[in-house]
Structure formats: structure tokens, C-alpha cells
């Protein structure tokens, strides 16, 4: 039976990967830190230290750890642990979940090979992680854009405006709401992660839909299901982002299926 390790198994993406692997009859070792309430009960729970001190030889290792809220010190510790994993599981297919934040701000459309334009601390940690993993024999680097979907609990844009719509019957956007982002639904992100694991070659994969949506359009989708008004104030100094994922889609035979209209509907109904 195929064995997969998922590090960061209690997170939004990690727990979704665990569930999908189990649905595909893969045995899963779910590595957790402090909590494990979101992990499918069919997975076997294990701590990082216990795993690293074991004789386990998984077919796949999914490393789904770290986010933009982590401190500099926390990000250093994550990559220290990642290096230990890279030494321990050099013969496994290693799927490292990175971020499109590594590209920084671009005026042009971003592809897998775009340059890195002054990335921030979190993005730098992801680039460092990619550097570590690219020393391994078999790997996939999956650079995901903004993930959303049912069950997401962080303080990013979509959960924030949904909360505001429910609590205040109002969504407030900066500027004219025209800033655009590419949003990938959780099911599509999970599918890309699993497809990248099955490739025979090492590669970099860009997890985005290729269709950027404005803040105003997202807010209007939320307002279809929650009675609220959308108001505008001040200026929005943030940048818009656009992606071309044709190379990734061709290499792993992947097509994002859930666009923002259906994705928001799934979250709210």
C-alpha cells in the first residue's frame, strides 16, 4: 500500500490533502504540532520527532508548513526542520508547498520562470525552502496563490469580508475595489499537489487559475448570499497579480475547475 507523510496535517491545506489521499486509498502518516482536531481520523497521527527518529520509508512526503503570520524566528525553525526532513527522506518523492509570494510585485503576467522581485520575509523563507528541497533526488515545488474554500479560518481577505457581511451587514473595500488577485479553490489546490506527486520528473508548478478577480467582484459574490452593502473608502495601495499557468496545466494534466462564483457559493451554502 502506498504510504504518504503529510507534515502540517492539521492546517487548512494539509488536512484537505490528508482527506484526499485517504479517499484514494493511500495510507497516511499525519504529522502534527499541537493540534490534530482537523485531521481525518483514518490517518495515523505522529509527531515530527517521532517520525524523524523512525525507520519509516514513505513513498511521498508533503511538506505543508508555514504561513505569512509566522515570525522570522518561526520561519527559521521551519526551514531547520525541513532540512532534517530532506536528509531523512531523500529517497521519497518530496512535495514542497511554496507560495506565489516569492515573485514579489510584478507589472507583467507571472509564470513559473518569472523573476523574484524583492520578496518579503515569508517569501524569502519559501525560497530558502525551495533551495533545500531542490537538493533532493525526487521533488515537486508547488507555488500556490491565494487558497480559499469551506473551512478556512485565517484572517485573509475572503474570510474577513464574509465575517463583516454577517456581523455588520456591510463590506468595506479600499479604493474602488479594483485591485485583482487570483484565487484558487481548495479542491483544485489539493488536486494539483497530488498530481505533482505523481510526475516522473522534478518540477516547479504554479497553482493559480489564470483568472484574476477584483476585490469588488469578490464582494459582490458574497453579497449574493448575505444581505449586505458594499462601501468604498480611502485608497488601496496594494498591487494586482496576474498568472499564466499553461505550462503547469500541460505538464501535470491539471485544470482548475472551480471559479470564484462557485467557490464562494460552496463556502456560504
N, C-alpha and C positions, 0 to 999 in steps of 0.2 A: 504494500500500500504506500502511496506517495505520502511523504512527510514534509510539512511546511512549518517553519517557525515564523511567527508574527511578533515583532518587537514593537511595543506601543499598542498592544492589542485592545486596550480599553478606550482608546480615543475614537473620535467620530469616524475617521477613515479606517483605522486599524481594526475596529470592531466589525466594520462592514466587510473588510477583506476576510476576516475570520469566518463570518457567516457564509460568504460566497464560497470559500474553499470547502467548508463543511458540506454545503449543498452539492458540491462537485465530488463528494466522497474522498476528500483529502483529509488525512489525519493532521490535526493542528496542535502545535505547542504554542500557547498564548502567553507571551512574556508581559508581565505587568509590573508596575512600580508600587503604588499604594492601594489603588482601587482596581476592582475587577467586575463591578456590577453591570457593565455594558457588554461583557464578553459572553458569547454563546456558551451555554452550559455543556455542550458536546465537546468543546475544546478542553485540552488538558492545561491547567494553569501551572506556570513555573516562573520563578524569579530569574532575573538576569544572571545573578551569581551562580545559582544552581545550574542553569543551562551551560554557562561558560566552564563550569567545573565538571560537566558530564561528558560522556562519550557519544553524545548524540551526533548523528550524521544526517542532517536533513537534506532533502532534495532542493528545497527553496528556503531562502531567508528573506522576509520582507521587513525592512527597517523603516518604521513609520513613526519617527520620534522628533519632537521639537516643533515649536511654532513661534510666531512673531512676538508673543508675550514673554518668552523666556529671557532671562537676564544674560549678560555677557558670560558670567561665570557658569551659568547653567548650560549654555551652548557649548562652552569648552568641555564640560564634563560629558555632554552627549557625544561629542566627537572623540573624546578619550575612550569612551565605551565602544563607539563604532570601530575604532582601530583594533580593539581587542576582538571584536566580532570578525573583522576582516582576517585576522590571523587564525582564529579558531575555525572558521568555516570557509576557507579559501577554495575548497572543492565543491561547495554548494553554489547554485545559481543565486546571486545576491541582488535583490531588487531594492534599490535605494530611492526613497521618495523625497525628491527635491522640490524646488519651487520656482515658478517663473519670476519671483522677486529677484533672482540672481541677475536678470538682464538690466535691472535698473530702469530708468526712464528713457524711452525711445520715441523719436518722432515718426519713425518708419514702422512697418509691419514686422513683428518679431517672428523669427523661425528658430529651428533647433540650433543653427550655427551663428545666430546674432551675437554681437559683442556684449560684454558686461560693462555697463555704464554706471560707474560709481555706486555699486550696490551697498546697502546698509549692513548693519551688524548681523542681523538674522540671515540675510542673503549671503554674506561672507561665510557664515558658518556652514551653509548649504554647499557653497563652492568647495570649502575645505572637505566636507563630507564626500563630495563627488571625487575629489582628488584621492582620498583614501580608498574609496571603493573601486576606482578605475585601476588600482594596482592588482586587483583580484583576477582570477582566471576567467570567471563567468559572471557577468553583471549586466544590469539594466539600470539606467538613470532615468527616472520618470519625473519630469518637471511639470508640476500641476499648477494651474491657475486657481482662482477663487472657487473653492468647493462649497456647495450648499446642498440642502436636502432635509427631509424629515429627520428630526432628532438632533440637529445641530444646536449647540448651546453656547457658542462663543459670542463675543461682542462685536462681530463684524457687521457689515452694512445691512445685509438682509435680515438677520435676526433682530437687529436694532430697530429697523423701521417696522417690522411686524409687531414688535413689543409696543412701540409708540402708537401704532394704529389701534391696537387692542386697548391700551391703557388710557390714551389721550384722545382717541378718535381723530388723530392728526399725524401726518408725516411731514417733517420739516427737512427740506433739501437746501443745500448751499448753492448760490449762484442761480442758474436757470435749470439745474438738474441735468445738464447736457454731458457731464463727464461720463465716459464709457469704460466698461470693464467686460471681460469675457468670463462668463460664469459656467462652470461645469458641474452637472448634477452628480450626486454621489454614486449612483449606479454606473454611470458612464466612466467615472474615475476609477472605480473598482475594476471594471471590465478591462480598462487599459492596463492597470497594474498586473492583472492576471495574464493578459496576452503578452505583455513584455517579458513575463517569466518564462513563457513557452518558446520564445525565439531562440534560434540556434547560435546567434551572434551577439556580441556585446553591442550595446547601442544607447543612444540618447533619444528619449521620446517626449514629445511636447503634448501635455494634457490640457487642451483647450478646445472650444467648439469651432473657433474661427469666425464667430459671430459676436461682435461686441454690442452691448446693450447699455443705454444711458440710465443714469440713476432715476430719471423721470419715468422712463418706461418700466423699470422695476417697481417703482412706487405705484404706478397706475395698475400694474398687475395685482399687487397686494390689495389695492382699493376695490378691485372687482369682487373680492371675497370678504373684506372687512369694511364696514361702513366708516369712512374717514375722509378727511380733506387733505390735499397735498398743498403745502405752502412753501414759499421760497424766501430765503434771506441771505444777505451778505454776498460774499464771493467764494467760489470754490477754486482753490489754488492747486488742487490735485491734478495729476496727469491722466489722460486716457490711454488705454492699451489695446493693441490690435495684434492678432496672431494668425499665422498661416500654418496649419497643421497637416498639410497634404503629405509631406514626407513620412510623418509618423503614421498616418492613416494607411498609407500604402504598405509600409514595412511590416505592420502587425495586423493588417486587415481589420482596422477598427474605425467605426463611425459613431460619433456622439449621437444618441437617439433622442434625448430629452432636452428640448429647448426651454427657454425661461417661462413661457406661458404654462406649459405642462408641469414644469418643476415647481413653480410657486403654487399651483393648484394642488399638487401632491402634498406639499407642506401644510396646507391650510384646510384640506378636506379630509 
